[in-house]
């Protein structure tokens, strides 16, 4: 936890022309390093220091608002809406260069101010110490005093407003005041350079800046400040960037690095997907300093489903410039006007059943709870929703409004007691990708899930040659923190709907043959799961013929197809059919690149050479690192990210990891999706061309899309109707749905699977009797043994053998019919009956944590009328249990990835 969250940002500038075309296609990825992230800094230290910074920042806001209507700056000076907090108070630091030749310096980046300034020589004793040498304008041939004709000359602008003549030469001295300090100097223009190496550098001449030669105090390890506000002097305005975005990494993460995606096209594409919400900025008051702030229309707050009774207009911006709510990068903890804060505080206190403790000395926060021990997990709380204008709801998970420190758990918000301006701070913005579109006057945001994104997909790096740009032609520079995102060029606001087809429908299998195939797939798939958990088998190897040391191997579950989905790949789109699999991550298809060995498939082979959007993935990219096994390594030279995957049924795929545009449905094109381009493939995937992983890992489709939820509804086992799959906001259930939490995936062991969706099955009831099954039978161990997963690719539920025996005995004792052989079906428990459809069976209930799933007769009884048998549609397994798709039929199942829960309710799936 950082006592001062400052991030060094290396800027790169993207402009029109070839460089812009490259950036639009893939974006530019730049590493970000957080400083002052020492592991020894506690949460309470961090919060206490952040609150002190916030206090000074709000005091500055309050003084500026109070003085704006009653005073004006004398001629030749400007009271700029920037800040100077406590020492080490800068929230984020960016690095750029000034002058000719370029001289690097660090500066505070601030969305709540406009002016760009740095210290200049000669400065004498009136300059604070800075980590880089002082910039000397006399040593740079590109320095100019800002001319009188410039619209950014402050003195000329003030003179024109007063009806006076600008001073000769327009040499404008400014004197900026701050909450706790000041700086003064001469307004000039200079060439600024962005980029960390000569090959990447972009030079932008004519940037107006403040050349300061007198300042107070220490500016937190920087040499000045870069304003990113709404005013004309900000860097955003001067570069005509149009938009910028950032994504703040989790505050308690002291190890992860954020990344930076630069460019208007890249920034826009990153937030065109499912789950994105947009709200208009509220027009700022015309008077400075309020004119530089990004105001939002906060209309209400909910905790869980309950809307809080906050007075109407609590966050309204008044005509005199008071009130309102701003979003700010320099404020850590959100502050709310007292009338709103009291209701938020009361709602949280009523939900937490822990003793309240005084955390004011340790953290400076008003509401804290005492945990039973420092290692005890906090209670479960619902998300908090901030309702913004335009119907944009910002959903804050509990970690975005509560902070954990040892034995205390505190509300990370506070009352705005010293003014009426509310501020949305950066703690509440963590793990949200936030886009400021200053041209359209909107703010857009979407959940980012930083931990997945950093391992997942990143657009290919674009190396920009040195460019010299006129200031009005400078198409952008962008800053701050940004995660790489999948670019979704067109997505309906209601989300995406796809149709799933049962694999046996396309093969024409019916009756007993369909049951036998389902049982066989279920046995092989569960064996594949167990093989993945227990470790590498004798078939494990490094890829050959190009895979070699750069390969990645995984002995995962059998590629036993149950449901198929139709998608398209490439530009122009080539339709293909793929297996949909919630139990794996990798997306892959057979490729003609050329294909050395391919199994028959119903569609033409995808040829990368015929697609305008295909790109290989570097062996050193995070995408490749997410794929690789512990036994494979990249070796120079970097010839691409080769992979090799083998499956439990003998199917395997060998090829190169790449990125491509995928088309989902009829109108959703998704750029930059990482997938396996298989050129040597063995086995079969049941009338498909490959596989689409929907698991919990970073390379799955849901992770790459960044959707927070998806759902499906499987039509009955013997039906031929398609089953719907919903991605994003279109995935929703009624309020009557039942909910159970996912069990955290195991992390122990080199080959433990993090892709599976584990559930907590606590027991089984037959009739009115709870079966005597030891709860440990269904328990997941820390090393990944045991447990229960829900899976789309397993047809018949597999119960750990002790549970299966108990269930079989209970059913046999209640179904008073002779036992019969089900060997021809691959099932163990069958009853002889002249009319199998008339066999009466008892009620069967699966008891999950907090939710009971009662199975209808057709969800667990399989009939073979020709053989005169009725069978239990479940199988026995050793080592783990799997909830199969037959038991899920005619049940709408929703995976809420953001909240970590599974919800379900009965449904007529063919009618959704």
Secondary structure, 3 states (H helix, E strand, C coil): CCCCCEEEEECEECCCCHHHHHHHHHCCEEEEEEECCCCCCCHHHHHHHHHHHHHHHHHHHHHHHHHHCCCCCCCCCCCCCCCCCCCCCCCCEEEEEECCCCEEEEEEEECCCCCCEEEEECCHHHCCCCCCCCEEHHHCCCCEECCCCCCCCHHHHHHHHCCCCCCHHHCCEEEEECCCCEEEEEEEEEEEEECCCHHHCEEEEEEEEEEEEEECCCCCCCCEEEECCCCCCCHHHHCCCCEEEEECCCCCCCCCCEEEECCHHHHHHHCCCCCCEEEEEECCCCCCCHHHCCEECEEEEEECCEECCCCCCCCCECCCCCECEEECCCCCCEEEEHHHHHHHHHHHHHHCCCCEECCCCCCCCCCEEECCCCCCCCCCCCCEEEEEHHHEEEEECHHHCEEEECCEEEECEEEECCCCCEEECCCCCCCEEEEEECCCCEEEEEECCHHHHCCCCCCCCCCCCCEEECCCCCCCEECCCCCCCCEECCCCCCCEEEEEEEHHHHHCCCHHHHHHHHHHHHHHHHHHHHHHHHCCCCCCCCECCCCECCCCEEEECCCCCCEEEEEEECCCCEEEEEEEECCCCCCEEEECCCCCECCCCCCCCECHHHCCCCEECCCCCHHHHHHCCCCCCCCCCCCCCEEEEEECCCCEEEEEEEEEEEEECCCEEEEEEEEEEEEEEECCCCCCCEEEECCCCCCCHHHHHCCCEEEEECCCCCCCCCEEEEEHHHCCCCCCCEEEEEECCCCCCCCCCCCCEEECEEEEEECCEECCCCHHHHCECCCCCECEEECCCCCCEEEEHHHHHHHHHHHHHHCCCCEECCCCCCCCCEEECCCHHHCCCCCEEEEECCEEEEECHHHCEEEECCCCEEEECEEEECCCEEECCHHHCCEEEEEECCCCEEEEEECCHHHC
